[in-house]
Every structure is written in structure tokens, then in C-alpha cells.
Amino acid sequence: MQEVARVFGTPVRSTFDLDSALGQILSIACNRFQLAHGAVFLLDPAANELWLRSGIGWSTQAEMRIPVGKGISGQAVQLNRVLCVPDVRKHDGHLPVFSDTRSELALPLIASDKVVGILDLQSDQENFFGSDTVELLTPYSTHAALALSHAWLQEREQKRATQLDTIAAIARQTTAVTELHELLARFCALLLQSFPVDHVALLLVDDERLVLRAHSGKLWLLIPEGHEVPTNTGLCGRALATQNPVLCNDVKNEVEYVDWFAGVKSELCLPLISFGQPLGVLALSSASQDAFDASDLRPLESVADICGAVIQNAMHFDKVRYLAYRDGLTGVFNRRFFEMRAAEETERARRYRSVVSLLMIDIDGFKVLNDKFGHMLGDEVLRQISSVFVQQLRKVDIICRFGGDEFAVLLPETVTDKAYRAAEKLRCSVAELQLPEVTGPIGLSIGVASCPEDGKNRDELVKAADDALYRAKQGGRNRVVVAQRTPSGARQS
């Protein structure tokens, strides 16, 4: 047995290539007893099957699986004892894998007092495995079980080290990201690369509802991104309510499961909490049943903690940025935001040969109204008019308070005729406003210009719209005027 012991010398333990160790054990055993076929099968408890991990003479059976209780190896697992069959042709349930097999020996591999696999040896001679032979072969199964134990221990240690490295990498790559959408997408991608899951999704709390904000993976999305469910719905809702992970390795038998993705068999939901505040849920999905175990929870909880903290930071950054770009009185964007977006939209129109239109809007008689009724009513007029703009325009349109009683509205992908109709719609809607102490309709003078026809950059576009607004004022107010162009299409100065 010194040959077997040498298999577990320093070189093998240091690298611990399990397949190499098992291959050496089988090779020594088969050579020592001149056996044509030898194999090590490992037990898959979830499937209740044995699967071929290493073999000599089994190359054509590389994907072979044996249900527990079937064949001599399966029966040895079921009985939890050595099974020696002197003549397989007379044994009920023998699986005739090899036509020349006459006798077979199945030795259970025991690790931590549990059967973890089988050492299966087959001979072309009847009655080959007598009691003496079995006694000589038993150390092979003992060393094979040791090989498995050492390999699994090292695998767990390596997995833990890898997970710690992954957690550190995720922290490094996300803590500096302040854009929430980019952050969520980065998190999903990193988790998908680093953990054995098929899909990663991030759902955030928004007004008592969970909203799917980002996801990544190979599973088919069954609902649109941005889909909302009540915060008490499904496994995600349970994780959020209890503020504890929820693990389900068989979702088809889970009545609370919500079908977000096709083909999910296992799901792990981790709540995202920051300073006691529930922010959302990190949902990890797998197309395999029993994909998660308790050992996965601790590292993923660490990831969820990081995720919650950086999402909170990004939300704070978004709030600060929101305040920096919003007009405090009306809630629409301010002049600073207009300057940034006007340059971006005109550049986009130039680069992609598209169009953006601009409305420059002035409230008629606003100074008189302020002088007569006071600034409090004037402020209310500004708020009401801003509200009309928000209601009547598209979400993609950019409404800005340009200064005082003047507004600027950028209309992406909108040609001049449509921009004119939008301006008329705003003018008519504001005229229908009824405010206490204000007698008569409120009028708007609006100038309309489009890029690139009326100006190829921000300055030219604003000047064209301003000129049109000036002509609307000169022409009697409360009207929409489009920038003038020469017959060649260029704007007149």
C-alpha cells in the first residue's frame, strides 16, 4: 500500500488536483490487480444519482449517471456497505456497461460519516474479488475518500478567498460611481461575472412599490424594465419585510414567487438596507435547482451591504444634483441646466443629422401684474404656468426657467411645424388658467427656432428664438412667431 500512500505526498497535497489524485489511485489499483475497468463515482444528493468523476476504461461513458439503488454501485450507496458480486450475470439489477465484466466490487467512499461516492472496480474473471482481495482494496477507497475531503476543503478555502477578492473588487469599482443608473448596471455586471448565477436584478423601493431598475444575465425578461409590484409581493417582498435573505431552491413549489425571468428554478433575494432604511432588493436567479446553499449567504450579504451603501450615496448625489439644476420656485430646470443641455442637444442634432427645436417664452404683462398684486401672486402665476408646461409637454422635453418671467423649452427630435403646434398648445392652455385676483387671460409671447435650420449651435439657436420672441412682442403679444428664414433656408439676421 506504499504506492497508494505516495499518491498523497507533498506535491499532490500542495496543488491538490482531485482528478489527478483519483486517476493515480485507479491506475495503481487497476495495474496491481490487472483490472480493465475502474471508476470513482460521486454522489449528487439533490438528484439522488451517482456521476462518473474519474475512470479507467470508461472514456465512452464520460457523462454516465447512475440512480441510487440501480446497478451494483447504486445499491452499495443505498445499503451503505461494500457490495461484492462474484458473477454479475446472476445479480439482479446489474447494469451491463461492459460485456466482458464478470465480477464487480463497489466500495463506498465515506467522508464525515457520510457516503460521498463509490469506488467501482470490475474484473473479467468470476469470483475475482474474494475477502482477501477486498481487504487489500479497501485502503484504495479510504485514500480516495481522503482525496475528496482534502479537495473539497481546499475548494471551500479557494472559494472563500475568491469571494473575498470579489467583494473587495466590487467595493473598489462601485464606491466612486455617483450616477445611479450606471452604478446599478455596474453592480449587476460585476455580480454576474463573479458568482455562479444566471441572472442578477436590482429592484428599488419607490413609493411603497418595488421597481425593477437594472438587470443582467442570460434569462429572458418576462416583464418590461421599470415594472412595479407592491413591496409585500413575492420573495423580494418577503426579504424586504423581514430585512433578511430569502432563499428558495425550488421556485415552482413557492406560491409567493413572482415570474420576473423565464426559466428560473432557484432564487436568492437579499434586502438592501442603509442606516436602517430599506432601499430595495438584490435578486440572484439560477436556471438550476438547488443552486444556492447556506455558505453562499455570508459573502452575498456583504455584497448587499456594499450595494446598499453605494446606492444610498448615489441617491444623495442625485438629490444634490437635482437641487443644483432645479429652480427653487417652480420646480422646473434652471438656467444652468439649460445651458448644459442646449449645448448637448444642438451637438447631438449636428452629429446625427437630427433636429431640436427651442421655444423662448415670455409672460405678457408680468411686471404690471407683480406691481399691482404683489410678488406672492406673481410667484403663484409662475408656479401655475410651469405646471401647465409640465402637463402639456412630453417627458423628453426640457422645461427651464430662463430668468424672471421667461422660460426656455428644448424639444428634441421636433421639427419647426410640430414645435409651433406645441407652442400654440401651451399658449392656449395658459390662457385658460383661472387665478384669483387675476382678471382676464394670461398671455404668452413665444419665439420658435430649430437647429440646424435656424442655428447650428447653442448661441445661434437661442438668438434665433429670441429674435422671434421679440417680433411676437412687437406684433401685439400673446402669439407664437417662428424664426424668419431667407429663401435659401438660412435665418435672417
N, C-alpha and C positions, 0 to 999 in steps of 0.2 A: 504493500500500500504506500510505499515511499513515493512511487510515481504520482499517486493522487495528491499526496501532501505537497509535492513540488509545484503542483498547479497553483497552490495558494502561497507561493513565495512572494518576496517583496515586489518584483516587477508587476505581478498581476494585481496585488493589493493597491499599489500606488496608482495605477491607471484604472483599474477595475473595469475592464471591458467584459461585460457579462457574457456576451455571445462567445468571445474568445475562451473564457474560462469553461463555459459549458461544453464548447466544442472540444477542448482538450480532455475534459473528463470523459466524454463519449468516445473520443478517439482511443484513449488508454483502455477503457472498458472493452470496446469492440475488438481492439487488437489483442488484448490479453486473452479474451475468450473466443476470438475468431468469429465474431458476430457480424452479419451483413447489415443488420438494421438496429439502430439505437436512436432514441429521441428523448428530449425533455419537453413535456407539455406543461404549460402554466394554466392555473385556474382563473377563469373570469367569473367572479361571483355574481355580477349583475346579470350576465347572460346564462349563468349556470352551465358553462361549457369549458372544455379544455382546448387550448390552442397551441399549435406547434411553435415553440420558440427556437429550438436548435435540434438538428438531426443529422444522422449519418445514414445515407441510403434513402432519405426522404425528400430528395430535391424536387420530385414531381408532385409532392404533397404540401408545398410551401404554405398554402392557405388553409390547410386542414383544420377543422374544428370537430370536437367530439363532445356530444352532450353528456353531462354527468349521468351515470347509470348505464350508458351504452358502451359496448365493447369492453375489453378487459381493463383498459386504463380507466374508463369512466366508472366501471364497477368498483375498482380499487379506491377511487375517491369517495364513492358513495358509502362503501363499507369501512373506509378509513383504516385500511390494513394492506399488507403486502398480499398480492394475488399472483400465485404461480400456477400456470396452466401447462400440464405436460403434453397435451395434444389439443391444439386449438380447434381441430376439426370436430372434436367431440364436445366442445364447450358452447353452451347456449349463449347467443348474443355476441359471439366473436365477430369483429369487423375484418373481413378478408382484404386487407390493404395490399399485402404481398402474397403471391401464390405459393412461394416456397417456404413460408413460415409454418413451423410445426409446433414449436413451444414458445411461450411468451411469459415474461416476468414484468410485473408492474409494481414499482416501489414508490409509495407516497413520499413526497418531499414535505417535511414538517418545519415550519418556521413560526416561532412564538406560539407553539402548541396548536397551530392550525395547518391544515393541508393547503399548500400553496401551488402544488403541481405534482407531476408524476414523472419518474424516470422509467421509460419503457424500453425493454430490451427483448429482441426476438431472435430465435435460432431456427435453422433449417433442420434441426435434429429433434426427434421426440425425446421427452424426458431429459432435456438438456439441463434444466435448472433444478438440480437436486438441492437438498438442505445445505450441503457444504458450499455449493456454488452461490446459493442465496446469501449465505453468511459472508462469503468473500466479496459479493457485490454490494452488500449493504453500505459499506463506507462510501461508495460512489454516490449513493443517494444523499448521505449525510453531508458530503462536501458540496454537492450540487445545491442543497438547501442553504448551506453556509454562503455559497456564492450569491444566491438570490438575496439573502439577508443583507450581506455587505453591499451588494449593488443597489438595493433599494434604499439603504441608509445613505449611501453616497449620493444617490439620485435626489433624495429629500434635501440633503445639505446643499447640493448644487442648485436645486430648485429654489431653496430659500435664499441663497446668495444671489441668484439671478433676479429673484423678485425684489430684493433689497436694492440691487443696482437699478432695476426698472423704476422703482419708486423714486429713487434719487434723480434719475434721468427725467422722469415726468415732472418732478418738482422744479428742476433746473429749466426745463423747456417751456413751462407754463407760467411761472411766477412773474415773468417780465411781460406777459401778454396782457394788454389792457382792453383790447377790443373784444367784447363779449362773444360775438359770433365767431370770430377767429379762434378764440380760446376754446369754445365748445367743440368746434371742428377738430382742433389740435388734440384735445383730450381723447376724443373718440378714436382718432387715427393711432395715437400712441398706445392706447389700451388694446386695440385690435392687433397691433404688432407684437405686443409684449405678453399677452395672456392667451391661452388656448381657447378662445371663444370665436363664434361665427358672426356675432353682431354686437355692437355697442350702441346704446342710445342714452341720451341725456334729456330728461324731462324736468322742466322748471315750473314752480308754482306761480300762477298768475291769477289773482282774484278768485281764490278758492277753487281753482282748476289746475290740473296738470297739463302742460303743453309740451308736445314733442318739439324740441328746439334744434336738436342735432343728432345724427346717427351715422354709422359707418359699418360696412360689412358686406357679406355675400347673400344675406337673406332678403327676400322680396318684401318691400314695404307694402302693407295692405291698406294703409290709410295715408292721407296726404300729410306732409310735414307741416307742423303747426296745428295738428289735430288736438282737440282738447277733451279731457274727461274730468269728472269731478275728482277731487283729491282723495275721496274714500273708495275709489274704484280699483279693483284688481289687486295683484301682488304689489304693484308700485304704491297703491294707496295704503295697503297694509303696512308696508315698510315706512311710509311717511307718518302714518298714525302712531305706530309703535316706536318710531325712531330706532328701529333695529333691523338688521338684514333679514330678508325673507328668501329662503332657498327652496326651490321646487325642482326636483329631478324628473318629474313626470307630469308635464302641464296638462296632458289630455285628461287626467283624473283630477284636475284642480278646477273647481267650479268658479272660482274667482278670477281665473286667468283671462286676460284681455288679449285678443289676437292683434298685435301690432305688426308682427312679421310672419311670413309664411314658413312653415317647416320647423318651428321651434319645438323642442322636446324638453329642454331644461332651461331654467331661468333663475338668475340671482339678482335681486333688487336691493340696492344699498341706499339708505337715505343720505341726502346731502344736508348737513347741518353746520351752521356757523354761528357761534355765540348763542346757541340755544334756538336759533331761528331756522325753521325748515325751509330750505331753498328749492328742493326738488329731489329727484331720484336718478341714480345711475343704474341702468338695467343692462345686464350682460346675458346674452342669449346663445344657446348652443343647439345645433341640429342633432346632437347625440343625447340619448337618455343617460341619466346618472353622470352628467358631465362635471358636476361640482361636488366637492366634499368639504368637510369642516376645515381642512388645512388651507383651503383657498380663502377663507373668510378674513383672517387677520391681515394678510398683505393687501387685500382688496379694500378692507375697511380703512387702511392707511391711505390708499389711493383716493377713496371717497372723502376722507378728511382734507386732503390736499385740494381736491376738486372743489369742495365746499368753500374753503378759504379763498382760493383764487377767483372763484365765481363772485363771491361777496366783494372782493377788491375790484373786479371788473364792473360790477353793478354800481359801486360807489364812484368809480371813474366815469361811467356812463351818466350818472346823475350830475356830477360836477360839469361834465361836458355839455349836458343838456341845459343846465343853468347858464353856462357861458355863452351858449348860442341862442338862447330864448329871450324874447322881450318880456320883461317882468310884468308889464301891464296887460298885454293882450294874449300872451302865451304862444304867439307865432314866432318864427325865427327873427333874428335881429339883423342889423346892417352888416355886422362882422360875418355872419353865416352867409349872407347874400354875396358878399364879395368873394368868398371862397368858392361857393357853388356856381356863381356866374362864370368864373374863370374855368372851372371844370367842365361845365355844360357846353360852353362855346368851343372849348378844345375838343371835347368828345364829338360835337357836331362836325367840326372841321376834319378830324381824323377819320371818322366813319361815314362821312358824307351823309349825315342825317340833319335834323333841324331842331332848333329850340327857339321858342318864342318868349318874349318878355312883355308883361303888362306893367306900365308905370301908372299908378292910381293916386289921385288926389281927391280929398273930400271937399266938395264945394262949400264955401262959406263957413268953414270950421272955425276960423278965428273969430268971426262975428258971434257964432254960437257960444264959444268959450267966454267971450267978453260979456255976453248977455246973460248966460245962465251959470257961468262958473266952471271951474275945471273939473269938478266932480261929475257933472253931467257930460262934459267933454270926454272924460275918461270912459264913461259908460258907453258913449257913442262909439268910441274906438273899439271897445270890447265887443259890442254887438256886431259891428261891421266885420271884425275879424272872425267872429263865429259864423257869420254868413259865408265868408270866403271858404272857411274850412268845410262847411256843409255842402257847398255847391261845386267845389273843385275836386279833382281826383287825389288819391293818396300820394301819387308820384309827383304832383305839382308842389312847388316850393313857395310857400307864402312867407313874406318877410315884411316887417315894419321898417321902412327905409329911413324914417325920421319924421317926427312931428305927426302930421296928419297924412303922410304919404306912405304908400305901400308899393312893394315890387313883387311880382309873381312870375316865377320861371315855369314854363310849360314845356317839359321835354317831349320830343317826338311829336310836336304840334305845329302844323303849317299855319300860315298867316290867317287864312279864312276861318279855320277852326278856333284859332286864338281870338279872332274878332267875335265869334259867336259866344265863346266863353266869357269875354269881357262884357258883352251885352247882357248875358245871363246874370252876371254879378251886379251890373248897374240896375237892372230891373228888380232883382231880389232886394237890394239895399233900399230902393225906392219904396218898397212895400213895408219896410220896418216902421213900427209904431212905438214911439218912445214918449213917456210923459214929459210935458213941458215943451216938446218939440212940435211946432206946428208946421204942417206941410212935409213933403217927402225930402229925404236927404239925397242929394245928388252926388254923382261921381263923375269926374273927368278922367278918361283913360286913354293913354297912348299905347299903341301896339307896334312892336317891331320883331323881326325874325332874323335869326342867324342861320345861314350866311348871307341871305339876300340883302338885309339892311345893315349888316355889320359882321365882320369876320372875327372879332374878338370882344372881350367884355366891354371895353371903353366905347367902341363903335356902336355896339348894340344898345348900351344904356343911353348914349347920346341920341340915337335914332328914336328910341322910345320917349325920351324926354322932349325932343322936338315935337313929336306927335302929341304928347300931353299938353305942351304949350299951345299948339294950334287948337286943341279941344277947348282950352280955357278961352282963347281968343275968339273962338267960334260960338261962344254962348254958354259954355259949361254943360255939365250933365250929358255928356256924349262920349262916344268911342271914336277915336281917329287913328287910322293906320299910317305908318311912316310912308312918306312920299318917295317914289322912285322915278328915275328917268326912263325913257323908252328902252334903254339897254338893260334895265334891271337894277342899276346902282342907285342908292339912296341920294336924294338931293341934299346938298348942304344948306 
